[in-house]
């Protein structure tokens, strides 16, 4: 069967699926950055770089942006573009914890993968793996990331090879994470692709968290400071704020509480100036204030952290517990315990019970809550 006929059949199948199951084009807002999508007018319009439309803090907004591009993508008859766009819609669904919907989106495009290129297949494998990982199925995610890494390396897709290696590090046990992050870092440092080299800041961050989990705080601090240096060189304001937060948190763990508190207050001011809120910053300020004996002031910060962190999509399955905990608060100590315990299993005693895989992985960038690219 001629290749053009195969692609036509794949497009027909995708169009029927999308029109029947996913799109309500007329009801969507116009967030496609000026993209003309009505009446087939996008056929002769250059398709936008949908990856540039990502807002990882607001996956619902991102999903709407992506869906607005679907009519134009269908009209373009560019199967590779359309399929990769759908992988990112699935990723946005996963970020919202809509795991069943994400898998359905990926199921639909799986049938046409043999009509696309290696990059598209790699992106499919990565997003399928991420959905499994985010829904707690690491054993299902691991072979997909390994396959993605192998295919990306063979096809010289350096950016996605680094992505796959760092996702393998996330699903591996703690004792094996370092070697995979170092492999990802080696791929990034030796790549000729600028986009792949930009992974270095994120990878230093992940390596820092590996040391942090092992309570090797001096090593962790050195790596976090390197990550901050790289992010400052690249100039992304959001990534710089996150990198500073990691440094400040590690300083607190090393008993440099005053310095950590000063950094967190500065971060609070920066978020305020940008019109944003960070429950993680509020919580760290509260922890620092508790250490220095200012529990009354800490109470307000813990409450603010509680309110913000309870909105995090990844914590949605804890909402009943959050509500129950909040209604029973009676003291500063209980407020602090409630604000931390709802976000972690009870295996870490004392002040640091709050530092757990659930919150930590929020800062392992690409495991869905905050992603560095």
C-alpha positions as CSV (number, residue, x, y, z in Angstrom):
1,X,0.0,0.0,0.0
2,X,1.5,3.4,-1.0
3,X,2.8,5.5,1.9
4,X,0.5,8.5,1.0
5,X,-2.5,6.2,1.3
6,X,-1.4,5.0,4.7
7,X,-1.0,8.5,5.9
8,X,-4.4,9.5,4.5
9,X,-6.1,6.6,6.3
10,X,-4.3,7.5,9.6
11,X,-5.5,11.1,9.2
12,X,-9.0,10.0,8.5
13,X,-9.0,7.8,11.5
14,X,-7.7,10.6,13.8
15,X,-10.1,13.1,12.4
16,X,-13.1,10.9,13.1
17,X,-11.9,10.1,16.6
18,X,-11.2,13.8,17.5
19,X,-14.5,15.1,16.1
20,X,-16.5,12.4,17.9
21,X,-14.6,12.2,21.2
22,X,-12.6,15.1,22.2
23,X,-13.1,18.4,20.5
24,X,-15.7,21.1,21.2
25,X,-13.9,23.7,19.0
26,X,-16.6,26.3,19.0
27,X,-16.8,26.4,22.8
28,X,-13.1,27.0,23.4
29,X,-11.6,30.4,24.2
30,X,-9.1,32.0,21.9
31,X,-5.7,31.3,23.5
32,X,-3.9,30.0,20.4
33,X,-1.7,33.1,20.1
34,X,-3.5,34.4,17.0
35,X,-3.7,31.1,15.2
36,X,-6.5,31.0,12.6
37,X,-8.3,27.7,13.1
38,X,-11.8,28.2,11.6
39,X,-13.0,27.1,8.2
40,X,-9.7,25.4,7.2
41,X,-7.9,28.7,7.1
42,X,-4.9,27.3,8.9
43,X,-4.1,25.0,5.9
44,X,-1.7,27.6,4.5
45,X,-0.7,29.1,7.9
46,X,2.6,28.1,9.5
47,X,1.9,25.9,12.4
48,X,3.1,27.3,15.8
49,X,5.6,25.6,18.1
50,X,3.2,24.2,20.6
51,X,6.0,23.3,23.0
52,X,6.4,27.1,23.5
53,X,2.8,27.3,24.7
54,X,3.5,25.1,27.8
55,X,2.6,26.5,31.2
56,X,3.4,23.7,33.6
57,X,1.9,25.5,36.5
58,X,-1.4,25.7,34.7
59,X,-1.9,22.4,32.7
60,X,-5.6,23.1,32.3
61,X,-4.8,26.4,30.4
62,X,-2.1,24.6,28.4
63,X,-4.5,21.8,27.4
64,X,-7.0,24.4,26.1
65,X,-4.3,26.1,24.1
66,X,-3.2,22.8,22.6
67,X,-6.8,21.8,21.7
68,X,-7.3,25.1,19.9
69,X,-4.5,24.0,17.5
70,X,-6.1,20.7,16.6
71,X,-8.3,22.0,13.8
72,X,-5.3,23.6,12.1
73,X,-3.2,20.6,12.7
74,X,-5.8,18.4,11.0
75,X,-6.2,20.7,8.1
76,X,-2.4,20.8,7.6
77,X,-2.4,17.0,7.1
78,X,0.9,16.9,9.0
79,X,0.6,13.6,10.8
80,X,3.8,14.0,12.7
81,X,2.8,17.5,14.0
82,X,-0.6,16.3,15.0
83,X,0.6,13.2,16.8
84,X,3.2,15.1,18.8
85,X,0.6,17.7,19.7
86,X,-1.6,14.9,21.0
87,X,1.2,13.5,23.1
88,X,1.4,16.9,24.8
89,X,-2.3,17.0,25.3
90,X,-2.0,13.7,27.1
91,X,0.8,15.1,29.2
92,X,-1.4,18.1,30.2
93,X,-4.2,15.7,31.1
94,X,-1.7,13.7,33.3
95,X,-0.6,16.8,35.0
96,X,-4.3,17.4,36.0
97,X,-4.4,13.8,37.3
98,X,-6.8,12.8,34.5
99,X,-4.9,9.6,34.0
100,X,-7.7,7.7,32.3
101,X,-8.2,10.4,29.7
102,X,-4.5,10.7,29.2
103,X,-4.2,7.0,28.4
104,X,-7.2,7.2,26.0
105,X,-5.5,10.0,24.1
106,X,-2.3,8.0,23.8
107,X,-4.3,4.9,22.9
108,X,-5.8,6.7,19.9
109,X,-2.5,7.9,18.5
110,X,-0.7,4.6,19.1
111,X,-2.3,3.1,16.1
112,X,-0.7,5.6,13.7
113,X,2.8,5.6,15.2
114,X,4.2,3.4,12.5
115,X,3.4,6.2,10.0
116,X,5.4,8.8,11.9
117,X,9.1,9.4,12.7
118,X,11.4,8.4,15.5
119,X,11.0,11.6,17.4
120,X,7.2,11.2,17.5
121,X,7.6,7.6,18.8
122,X,10.0,8.8,21.5
123,X,7.6,11.5,22.6
124,X,4.8,8.9,22.8
125,X,6.9,6.6,24.9
126,X,7.9,9.4,27.2
127,X,4.4,10.6,27.8
128,X,2.9,7.1,28.2
129,X,5.7,6.5,30.8
130,X,5.0,9.8,32.6
131,X,1.3,9.0,32.9
132,X,2.1,5.6,34.4
133,X,4.7,7.1,36.8
134,X,2.4,9.9,38.0
135,X,-0.4,7.4,38.7
136,X,2.0,5.4,40.9
137,X,2.8,2.6,38.4
138,X,6.6,2.9,38.2
139,X,7.1,-0.6,37.1
140,X,5.0,0.1,34.0
141,X,6.8,3.4,33.3
142,X,10.3,2.1,33.5
143,X,10.5,-0.1,30.3
144,X,8.9,2.7,28.4
145,X,11.5,5.2,29.5
146,X,14.3,2.7,28.7
147,X,12.8,2.1,25.2
148,X,12.5,5.9,24.7
149,X,16.2,6.4,25.7
150,X,17.4,3.7,23.3
151,X,15.4,5.0,20.4
152,X,16.4,8.6,21.1
153,X,20.1,7.8,21.3
154,X,19.9,5.8,18.0
155,X,18.1,8.6,16.2
156,X,20.3,11.3,17.7
157,X,17.4,13.1,19.4
158,X,19.7,14.4,22.2
159,X,17.0,16.5,24.0
160,X,14.7,13.6,24.4
161,X,17.5,11.2,25.2
162,X,18.3,13.4,28.2
163,X,14.6,13.6,29.1
164,X,14.3,9.8,29.0
165,X,17.5,9.2,31.1
166,X,16.3,11.7,33.8
167,X,12.9,10.1,33.9
168,X,14.6,6.7,34.5
169,X,16.4,8.3,37.4
170,X,13.0,9.4,38.9
171,X,11.5,5.9,38.7
172,X,14.6,4.1,40.0
173,X,15.3,3.4,43.7
174,X,17.2,6.1,45.5
175,X,20.5,4.2,45.4
176,X,20.4,4.1,41.6
177,X,19.1,7.6,40.8
178,X,22.5,9.2,40.9
179,X,24.0,7.1,38.2
180,X,21.1,7.7,35.9
181,X,21.2,11.5,36.6
182,X,24.9,11.5,35.8
183,X,24.2,9.6,32.6
184,X,21.6,12.2,31.7
185,X,24.1,15.0,32.6
186,X,26.8,13.4,30.4
187,X,24.4,13.2,27.4
188,X,23.5,16.9,28.0
189,X,27.1,18.1,28.3
190,X,28.3,16.3,25.3
191,X,25.4,17.3,23.0
192,X,25.9,19.8,20.2
193,X,22.2,20.7,20.5
194,X,21.7,23.8,22.6
195,X,18.3,22.7,23.7
196,X,19.7,19.5,25.1
197,X,22.5,21.4,26.9
198,X,19.9,23.4,28.7
199,X,18.9,20.3,30.7
200,X,22.0,20.8,32.8
201,X,20.4,23.1,35.4
202,X,17.5,20.7,35.9
203,X,19.9,17.7,36.2
204,X,22.1,19.4,38.8
205,X,18.9,20.1,40.7
206,X,17.9,16.4,40.6
207,X,21.4,15.3,41.6
208,X,21.2,17.7,44.5
209,X,17.9,16.1,45.7
210,X,19.5,12.7,45.5
211,X,22.2,13.9,47.9
212,X,19.5,15.6,50.0
213,X,17.6,12.4,50.4
214,X,20.8,10.7,51.6
215,X,21.2,13.5,54.1
216,X,24.5,14.5,52.5
217,X,23.6,18.2,52.8
218,X,27.0,19.7,52.1
219,X,27.2,17.9,48.8
220,X,23.5,18.7,48.1
221,X,24.2,22.4,48.7
222,X,27.2,22.5,46.3
223,X,25.1,20.9,43.6
224,X,22.1,23.2,44.2
225,X,24.4,26.2,44.0
226,X,25.7,24.9,40.7
227,X,22.2,24.5,39.4
228,X,21.4,28.1,40.5
229,X,24.4,29.4,38.7
230,X,23.3,27.6,35.5
231,X,19.8,28.9,35.8
232,X,21.0,32.4,36.3
233,X,23.1,32.1,33.1
234,X,20.0,31.0,31.2
235,X,17.9,33.7,32.7
236,X,14.5,32.0,33.2
237,X,13.0,33.9,36.2
238,X,10.8,31.0,37.4
239,X,13.7,28.5,37.3
240,X,15.9,30.9,39.2
241,X,13.3,31.2,42.0
242,X,13.0,27.4,42.3
243,X,16.8,27.0,42.3
244,X,17.1,29.6,45.1
245,X,14.4,27.8,47.1
246,X,16.4,24.6,46.9
247,X,19.5,26.3,48.2
248,X,17.6,28.0,51.0
249,X,15.9,24.7,52.1
250,X,19.3,22.9,52.3
251,X,20.8,25.8,54.3
252,X,18.0,25.3,56.9
253,X,18.8,21.6,57.1
254,X,22.4,22.5,57.8
255,X,21.2,24.8,60.7
256,X,21.9,28.0,58.8
257,X,18.4,29.1,59.7
258,X,18.8,32.8,59.7
259,X,20.4,32.8,56.2
260,X,17.7,30.4,55.0
261,X,14.9,32.6,56.4
262,X,16.4,35.7,54.7
263,X,16.4,33.9,51.4
264,X,12.9,32.6,51.7
265,X,11.6,36.1,52.7
266,X,13.3,37.4,49.6
267,X,11.7,34.7,47.5
268,X,8.3,35.7,49.0
269,X,8.8,39.3,47.9
270,X,9.8,38.2,44.4
271,X,6.7,36.1,44.1
272,X,4.6,38.9,45.4
273,X,6.1,41.3,42.9
274,X,5.2,38.9,40.1
275,X,1.7,38.5,41.4
276,X,2.2,34.9,42.3
277,X,2.0,32.7,45.4
278,X,4.1,29.7,46.5
279,X,3.0,27.5,49.2
280,X,6.4,25.9,49.3
281,X,8.0,29.3,50.2
282,X,5.3,29.9,52.9
283,X,6.0,26.6,54.4
284,X,9.8,27.1,54.5
285,X,9.3,30.5,56.1
286,X,7.1,28.8,58.8
287,X,9.7,26.1,59.4
288,X,12.5,28.6,59.8
289,X,10.4,30.7,62.2
290,X,9.6,27.7,64.2
291,X,13.3,26.9,64.6
292,X,14.1,30.4,65.8
293,X,11.2,30.3,68.3
294,X,8.7,32.6,66.6
295,X,5.8,30.1,66.6
296,X,3.1,32.7,66.7
297,X,4.2,34.2,63.4
298,X,4.9,30.7,62.0
299,X,1.2,29.8,62.5
300,X,0.1,32.3,59.9
301,X,2.7,31.0,57.4
302,X,1.7,27.4,58.0
303,X,-1.9,28.2,57.4
304,X,-1.0,30.1,54.2
305,X,1.1,27.1,53.0
306,X,-1.8,24.7,53.9
307,X,-4.2,26.8,51.8
308,X,-1.9,26.9,48.8
309,X,-0.6,23.4,48.8
310,X,-4.1,21.9,49.1
311,X,-4.7,23.4,45.6
312,X,-1.9,21.4,44.0
313,X,-3.4,19.0,41.5
314,X,-1.0,16.2,42.6
315,X,-2.4,16.4,46.1
316,X,-6.1,16.3,45.0
317,X,-6.4,12.7,46.4
318,X,-5.6,14.1,49.9
319,X,-8.4,16.7,49.9
320,X,-10.7,14.8,52.3
321,X,-7.8,14.4,54.7
322,X,-6.9,18.1,54.3
323,X,-10.4,19.2,55.1
324,X,-10.6,16.9,58.2
325,X,-7.2,18.1,59.4
326,X,-7.9,21.7,59.0
327,X,-11.2,21.5,60.9
328,X,-9.5,20.0,63.9
329,X,-6.6,22.6,64.3
330,X,-6.3,23.8,67.9
331,X,-2.8,25.0,68.4
332,X,0.4,26.2,66.6
333,X,1.9,22.7,67.1
334,X,-1.1,20.9,65.8
335,X,-1.4,23.4,62.8
336,X,2.2,22.7,62.0
337,X,1.7,18.9,62.2
338,X,-1.4,19.0,60.1
339,X,0.2,21.2,57.5
340,X,3.0,18.8,57.1
341,X,1.5,15.4,57.7
342,X,-1.2,15.6,55.1
343,X,1.5,15.7,52.5
344,X,3.6,12.8,53.6
345,X,3.5,9.3,55.0
346,X,4.3,9.0,58.7
347,X,7.8,7.4,58.2
348,X,9.8,10.6,58.8
349,X,9.7,11.8,62.4
350,X,9.9,15.3,63.8
351,X,10.3,18.5,62.0
352,X,11.0,17.0,58.6
353,X,8.0,14.7,58.3
354,X,6.8,17.1,55.6
355,X,9.8,16.4,53.3
356,X,8.6,13.4,51.4
357,X,8.6,11.9,47.9
358,X,5.3,13.6,47.2
359,X,6.6,17.1,47.8
360,X,10.2,16.4,46.8
361,X,9.2,15.1,43.4
362,X,7.3,18.4,42.8
363,X,10.8,19.8,42.4
364,X,12.1,16.8,40.3
365,X,11.4,18.8,37.2
366,X,9.2,16.8,34.8
367,X,7.5,14.7,37.2
368,X,4.5,16.8,36.6
369,X,4.1,19.6,39.1
370,X,7.0,21.8,38.1
371,X,8.9,21.1,35.0
372,X,12.2,22.7,33.9
373,X,12.8,22.7,30.2
